[in-house]
């Protein structure tokens, strides 16, 4: 039941972002606005990470399944990619590299700051 509640919190932020996007007629997707709101609430301490930890872990475990509808929908637009195979492949490889590099740098920074906190608390 806890996972359902925590997942509902996450979807609530996404829905709130969609409402803001429509109300303000913004070009930014509502899901991104919701993610930024969640980030701000976490940074401000209004939401504790433990309140959404299990729900977010659950969603991350099944993340690949969430991409299936988008991938299947992409098949309808294959004509847009005709003759641009090399360009599409290059864009996919370059963006994958940047995402992997940014993720590893953030993970490394996060782990090193946690180690430093642990050393300061134990010393």
N, C-alpha and C positions, 0 to 999 in steps of 0.2 A: 504494500500500500504506500510505503514511503517513496518508492521509485515513481509511482503514478503521481503523487503530489509534487515531487521535485521536477518531474518532467512537465507537469502542468505549469509550474512557475516559469520554466524556460520557454514554453510555448506562449505563455502570457506575455512575456517580453517581446516575442516575435509578433504577436497580435497587436500589442501596443505600438510597436514600430510601424506596422502596416496602417494603423489608424492615423498615426502622426503623418506618415507619408502621404496618405490620401487627403487629409485635412489641409496640409500645407502645400499640396501639389508639388512635392519634391521629386527629383529624378533619381534619388538614391533609393534602392529597394528597402522596403519596410523591414525585412529580416536583418539588414545591416544596421538600420537605425535601432532596432530592438537589441542587437548585439552590443552596440555602443552604449545603450542605456544600461544594459546588464553590467557592462564593464564599469561604468560610472558608479552604479549602485554598489558594486563590489569594492571599488577603490574608496568610496566614501564610508564604507563599513555598514551601510544600511542593510545589506544582505551579506551573510556570512557564507564563505565557500562551502562549509559543511552542510548548509541548507540545500545545496544543489549538487553535492558531490556524487551521490549514488545515481541520481537521475541523469546527470551529464555523462557519467561513466557508462551507463546503460546505452545511451544514445551513441556514444563513441564506439561501443562494441559492435553496433549494427550499422555503422556509418556507411559501409559499402552498399548495403541494401537500399539506403536512402538515395543513392545515386542512380539506381536502376531506372526509375521513371524518366529522369532527365536524359539518360543515355538512349533509352528507347525513343523518346520524343525527338532526339537529335536525328534519328534515322529518317524522319519525315523531311528533313532539310539537307539531305546529302547533296542535292543539286547545287547548293551554295558552295560546296567544297570541291566540286569538279574542277580539275585543272590546277588545284591549289594544294595538292597532297604534300609536296615538299615543304611548302610554307606552313601548313597546318602541323606537320610533324615537327618542324623546327620550333614553332611557337609552343607546342606541347612539351618538348624536351627542355627548352629554355625556362619556361615557367615552372616546370617540375624541379629543375635545378635550383632556381631561386627560392621556391617554397621549402625545399629540403635544407638549403643553406640557412635560411632565416630560422627555420624550426630548430635546427641543431644549435645555432648560436643562442637562441632564446633559452633552450633547454640547458645548455652549458652555463649560461649566466644565472639562470634560476637555481641550478644545483650548486654552483659556487657560492651564491649568496646564502643558501640554506646551510652549507658547510660552515661559512663564516659565522652565521647566527649560532650554530651548534657549538662552535669553538668559543664564542664569546659567552654563551650561557654556561658552559662547563668549566670555564677558566676563571 
